[in-house]
Amino acid sequence: MKDPYFNQSIDCEVHNCTYCNCEENKCGLAKIKICWIANNGSKLETICDSFKNKD
């Protein structure tokens, strides 16, 4: 069975991330990790955990 999270495409406009394809505004990773954070202590939201700053 194929991993449903493999080779997915996600929009990304974080141009200071090394994985961002700025021409297409897409993430270049085959597998993207996310994490959950508390927003104002009451609501959970997801953020990208795969971010890596461009050198």
Jmol script that loads the backbone (N, CA, C; Angstrom):
load data "model"
ATOM      1  N   MET A   1       0.848  -1.197   0.000  1.00  0.00           N
ATOM      2  CA  MET A   1       0.000   0.000   0.000  1.00  0.00           C
ATOM      3  C   MET A   1       0.885   1.249   0.000  1.00  0.00           C
ATOM      4  N   LYS A   2       0.548   2.177  -0.837  1.00  0.00           N
ATOM      5  CA  LYS A   2       1.311   3.414  -0.959  1.00  0.00           C
ATOM      6  C   LYS A   2       1.022   4.347   0.219  1.00  0.00           C
ATOM      7  N   ASP A   3       2.071   4.950   0.752  1.00  0.00           N
ATOM      8  CA  ASP A   3       1.924   5.914   1.844  1.00  0.00           C
ATOM      9  C   ASP A   3       1.173   7.138   1.332  1.00  0.00           C
ATOM     10  N   PRO A   4       0.010   7.470   1.907  1.00  0.00           N
ATOM     11  CA  PRO A   4      -0.780   8.606   1.398  1.00  0.00           C
ATOM     12  C   PRO A   4      -0.119   9.959   1.622  1.00  0.00           C
ATOM     13  N   TYR A   5       0.921  10.012   2.485  1.00  0.00           N
ATOM     14  CA  TYR A   5       1.587  11.277   2.759  1.00  0.00           C
ATOM     15  C   TYR A   5       2.881  11.436   1.968  1.00  0.00           C
ATOM     16  N   PHE A   6       3.193  10.470   1.106  1.00  0.00           N
ATOM     17  CA  PHE A   6       4.428  10.512   0.345  1.00  0.00           C
ATOM     18  C   PHE A   6       4.216  11.204  -1.001  1.00  0.00           C
ATOM     19  N   ASN A   7       5.147  12.065  -1.366  1.00  0.00           N
ATOM     20  CA  ASN A   7       5.097  12.819  -2.624  1.00  0.00           C
ATOM     21  C   ASN A   7       3.844  13.675  -2.754  1.00  0.00           C
ATOM     22  N   GLN A   8       3.440  14.250  -1.651  1.00  0.00           N
ATOM     23  CA  GLN A   8       2.320  15.176  -1.673  1.00  0.00           C
ATOM     24  C   GLN A   8       2.845  16.568  -2.016  1.00  0.00           C
ATOM     25  N   SER A   9       1.952  17.423  -2.460  1.00  0.00           N
ATOM     26  CA  SER A   9       2.320  18.790  -2.786  1.00  0.00           C
ATOM     27  C   SER A   9       1.571  19.719  -1.844  1.00  0.00           C
ATOM     28  N   ILE A  10       2.287  20.686  -1.296  1.00  0.00           N
ATOM     29  CA  ILE A  10       1.654  21.645  -0.398  1.00  0.00           C
ATOM     30  C   ILE A  10       2.147  23.038  -0.766  1.00  0.00           C
ATOM     31  N   ASP A  11       1.238  23.992  -0.740  1.00  0.00           N
ATOM     32  CA  ASP A  11       1.600  25.378  -1.010  1.00  0.00           C
ATOM     33  C   ASP A  11       2.501  25.892   0.104  1.00  0.00           C
ATOM     34  N   CYS A  12       3.493  26.678  -0.259  1.00  0.00           N
ATOM     35  CA  CYS A  12       4.402  27.275   0.721  1.00  0.00           C
ATOM     36  C   CYS A  12       4.906  28.602   0.178  1.00  0.00           C
ATOM     37  N   GLU A  13       4.814  29.625   1.009  1.00  0.00           N
ATOM     38  CA  GLU A  13       5.311  30.944   0.632  1.00  0.00           C
ATOM     39  C   GLU A  13       6.411  31.408   1.577  1.00  0.00           C
ATOM     40  N   VAL A  14       7.012  30.473   2.313  1.00  0.00           N
ATOM     41  CA  VAL A  14       8.080  30.803   3.248  1.00  0.00           C
ATOM     42  C   VAL A  14       9.398  30.743   2.486  1.00  0.00           C
ATOM     43  N   HIS A  15       9.723  31.840   1.815  1.00  0.00           N
ATOM     44  CA  HIS A  15      10.847  31.861   0.894  1.00  0.00           C
ATOM     45  C   HIS A  15      12.201  31.769   1.568  1.00  0.00           C
ATOM     46  N   ASN A  16      12.271  31.927   2.897  1.00  0.00           N
ATOM     47  CA  ASN A  16      13.557  31.761   3.573  1.00  0.00           C
ATOM     48  C   ASN A  16      13.762  30.321   4.034  1.00  0.00           C
ATOM     49  N   CYS A  17      12.864  29.407   3.634  1.00  0.00           N
ATOM     50  CA  CYS A  17      13.036  27.986   3.919  1.00  0.00           C
ATOM     51  C   CYS A  17      13.737  27.327   2.737  1.00  0.00           C
ATOM     52  N   THR A  18      14.722  26.511   3.029  1.00  0.00           N
ATOM     53  CA  THR A  18      15.499  25.858   1.976  1.00  0.00           C
ATOM     54  C   THR A  18      14.671  24.900   1.124  1.00  0.00           C
ATOM     55  N   TYR A  19      13.539  24.416   1.640  1.00  0.00           N
ATOM     56  CA  TYR A  19      12.719  23.459   0.907  1.00  0.00           C
ATOM     57  C   TYR A  19      11.653  24.118   0.028  1.00  0.00           C
ATOM     58  N   CYS A  20      11.512  25.430   0.113  1.00  0.00           N
ATOM     59  CA  CYS A  20      10.492  26.128  -0.671  1.00  0.00           C
ATOM     60  C   CYS A  20      10.947  26.309  -2.116  1.00  0.00           C
ATOM     61  N   ASN A  21      10.114  25.865  -3.046  1.00  0.00           N
ATOM     62  CA  ASN A  21      10.337  26.130  -4.466  1.00  0.00           C
ATOM     63  C   ASN A  21       9.645  27.468  -4.742  1.00  0.00           C
ATOM     64  N   CYS A  22      10.416  28.538  -4.691  1.00  0.00           N
ATOM     65  CA  CYS A  22       9.852  29.888  -4.742  1.00  0.00           C
ATOM     66  C   CYS A  22       9.144  30.201  -6.055  1.00  0.00           C
ATOM     67  N   GLU A  23       9.584  29.599  -7.158  1.00  0.00           N
ATOM     68  CA  GLU A  23       8.936  29.864  -8.442  1.00  0.00           C
ATOM     69  C   GLU A  23       7.498  29.334  -8.456  1.00  0.00           C
ATOM     70  N   GLU A  24       7.288  28.202  -7.801  1.00  0.00           N
ATOM     71  CA  GLU A  24       5.963  27.582  -7.802  1.00  0.00           C
ATOM     72  C   GLU A  24       5.229  27.751  -6.477  1.00  0.00           C
ATOM     73  N   ASN A  25       5.895  28.345  -5.478  1.00  0.00           N
ATOM     74  CA  ASN A  25       5.347  28.466  -4.126  1.00  0.00           C
ATOM     75  C   ASN A  25       4.858  27.124  -3.602  1.00  0.00           C
ATOM     76  N   LYS A  26       5.715  26.101  -3.726  1.00  0.00           N
ATOM     77  CA  LYS A  26       5.421  24.750  -3.254  1.00  0.00           C
ATOM     78  C   LYS A  26       6.576  24.263  -2.390  1.00  0.00           C
ATOM     79  N   CYS A  27       6.272  23.354  -1.472  1.00  0.00           N
ATOM     80  CA  CYS A  27       7.324  22.721  -0.687  1.00  0.00           C
ATOM     81  C   CYS A  27       7.973  21.637  -1.532  1.00  0.00           C
ATOM     82  N   GLY A  28       9.297  21.548  -1.472  1.00  0.00           N
ATOM     83  CA  GLY A  28      10.027  20.586  -2.277  1.00  0.00           C
ATOM     84  C   GLY A  28      10.281  19.264  -1.588  1.00  0.00           C
ATOM     85  N   LEU A  29       9.811  19.089  -0.359  1.00  0.00           N
ATOM     86  CA  LEU A  29      10.033  17.836   0.347  1.00  0.00           C
ATOM     87  C   LEU A  29       9.041  16.772  -0.089  1.00  0.00           C
ATOM     88  N   ALA A  30       9.498  15.521  -0.127  1.00  0.00           N
ATOM     89  CA  ALA A  30       8.608  14.406  -0.447  1.00  0.00           C
ATOM     90  C   ALA A  30       7.702  14.085   0.739  1.00  0.00           C
ATOM     91  N   LYS A  31       8.213  14.288   1.952  1.00  0.00           N
ATOM     92  CA  LYS A  31       7.421  14.021   3.152  1.00  0.00           C
ATOM     93  C   LYS A  31       7.582  15.204   4.094  1.00  0.00           C
ATOM     94  N   ILE A  32       6.495  15.854   4.413  1.00  0.00           N
ATOM     95  CA  ILE A  32       6.500  17.076   5.214  1.00  0.00           C
ATOM     96  C   ILE A  32       6.009  16.760   6.610  1.00  0.00           C
ATOM     97  N   LYS A  33       6.763  17.198   7.623  1.00  0.00           N
ATOM     98  CA  LYS A  33       6.340  16.997   9.010  1.00  0.00           C
ATOM     99  C   LYS A  33       5.636  18.252   9.501  1.00  0.00           C
ATOM    100  N   ILE A  34       4.562  18.063  10.258  1.00  0.00           N
ATOM    101  CA  ILE A  34       3.872  19.176  10.883  1.00  0.00           C
ATOM    102  C   ILE A  34       3.818  18.925  12.378  1.00  0.00           C
ATOM    103  N   CYS A  35       3.536  19.968  13.141  1.00  0.00           N
ATOM    104  CA  CYS A  35       3.332  19.807  14.569  1.00  0.00           C
ATOM    105  C   CYS A  35       2.158  20.684  14.988  1.00  0.00           C
ATOM    106  N   TRP A  36       1.649  20.398  16.161  1.00  0.00           N
ATOM    107  CA  TRP A  36       0.509  21.124  16.712  1.00  0.00           C
ATOM    108  C   TRP A  36       1.002  22.109  17.755  1.00  0.00           C
ATOM    109  N   ILE A  37       0.456  23.326  17.727  1.00  0.00           N
ATOM    110  CA  ILE A  37       0.779  24.315  18.755  1.00  0.00           C
ATOM    111  C   ILE A  37      -0.518  24.909  19.286  1.00  0.00           C
ATOM    112  N   ALA A  38      -0.454  25.382  20.523  1.00  0.00           N
ATOM    113  CA  ALA A  38      -1.614  26.048  21.122  1.00  0.00           C
ATOM    114  C   ALA A  38      -1.604  27.508  20.684  1.00  0.00           C
ATOM    115  N   ASN A  39      -2.743  27.970  20.228  1.00  0.00           N
ATOM    116  CA  ASN A  39      -2.905  29.350  19.797  1.00  0.00           C
ATOM    117  C   ASN A  39      -3.742  30.056  20.855  1.00  0.00           C
ATOM    118  N   ASN A  40      -3.155  30.983  21.560  1.00  0.00           N
ATOM    119  CA  ASN A  40      -3.820  31.715  22.642  1.00  0.00           C
ATOM    120  C   ASN A  40      -4.287  30.784  23.759  1.00  0.00           C
ATOM    121  N   GLY A  41      -3.623  29.643  23.892  1.00  0.00           N
ATOM    122  CA  GLY A  41      -3.913  28.738  24.982  1.00  0.00           C
ATOM    123  C   GLY A  41      -5.208  27.957  24.868  1.00  0.00           C
ATOM    124  N   SER A  42      -5.979  28.159  23.809  1.00  0.00           N
ATOM    125  CA  SER A  42      -7.262  27.475  23.744  1.00  0.00           C
ATOM    126  C   SER A  42      -7.465  26.669  22.462  1.00  0.00           C
ATOM    127  N   LYS A  43      -6.894  27.109  21.378  1.00  0.00           N
ATOM    128  CA  LYS A  43      -7.128  26.484  20.078  1.00  0.00           C
ATOM    129  C   LYS A  43      -5.823  25.902  19.553  1.00  0.00           C
ATOM    130  N   LEU A  44      -5.893  24.685  19.011  1.00  0.00           N
ATOM    131  CA  LEU A  44      -4.713  24.073  18.403  1.00  0.00           C
ATOM    132  C   LEU A  44      -4.656  24.405  16.923  1.00  0.00           C
ATOM    133  N   GLU A  45      -3.456  24.662  16.434  1.00  0.00           N
ATOM    134  CA  GLU A  45      -3.269  24.861  15.002  1.00  0.00           C
ATOM    135  C   GLU A  45      -2.009  24.132  14.577  1.00  0.00           C
ATOM    136  N   THR A  46      -1.919  23.842  13.304  1.00  0.00           N
ATOM    137  CA  THR A  46      -0.751  23.132  12.793  1.00  0.00           C
ATOM    138  C   THR A  46       0.244  24.108  12.192  1.00  0.00           C
ATOM    139  N   ILE A  47       1.516  23.788  12.360  1.00  0.00           N
ATOM    140  CA  ILE A  47       2.582  24.546  11.707  1.00  0.00           C
ATOM    141  C   ILE A  47       3.550  23.541  11.093  1.00  0.00           C
ATOM    142  N   CYS A  48       4.335  23.997  10.157  1.00  0.00           N
ATOM    143  CA  CYS A  48       5.316  23.138   9.506  1.00  0.00           C
ATOM    144  C   CYS A  48       6.489  22.898  10.450  1.00  0.00           C
ATOM    145  N   ASP A  49       6.830  21.618  10.645  1.00  0.00           N
ATOM    146  CA  ASP A  49       7.944  21.253  11.499  1.00  0.00           C
ATOM    147  C   ASP A  49       9.169  20.883  10.665  1.00  0.00           C
ATOM    148  N   SER A  50       9.072  21.009   9.346  1.00  0.00           N
ATOM    149  CA  SER A  50      10.165  20.646   8.433  1.00  0.00           C
ATOM    150  C   SER A  50      11.004  21.852   8.032  1.00  0.00           C
ATOM    151  N   PHE A  51      10.698  23.029   8.560  1.00  0.00           N
ATOM    152  CA  PHE A  51      11.388  24.250   8.174  1.00  0.00           C
ATOM    153  C   PHE A  51      12.893  24.142   8.409  1.00  0.00           C
ATOM    154  N   LYS A  52      13.646  24.599   7.422  1.00  0.00           N
ATOM    155  CA  LYS A  52      15.107  24.723   7.555  1.00  0.00           C
ATOM    156  C   LYS A  52      15.524  26.008   6.882  1.00  0.00           C
ATOM    157  N   ASN A  53      16.206  26.874   7.622  1.00  0.00           N
ATOM    158  CA  ASN A  53      16.622  28.171   7.097  1.00  0.00           C
ATOM    159  C   ASN A  53      17.608  28.007   5.955  1.00  0.00           C
ATOM    160  N   LYS A  54      17.456  28.838   4.902  1.00  0.00           N
ATOM    161  CA  LYS A  54      18.417  28.834   3.802  1.00  0.00           C
ATOM    162  C   LYS A  54      19.744  29.356   4.304  1.00  0.00           C
ATOM    163  N   ASP A  55      20.821  28.795   3.800  1.00  0.00           N
ATOM    164  CA  ASP A  55      22.163  29.250   4.191  1.00  0.00           C
ATOM    165  C   ASP A  55      22.501  30.534   3.504  1.00  0.00           C
TER     166      ASP A  55
END
end "model"
wireframe off; spacefill off
backbone 0.3
color backbone group
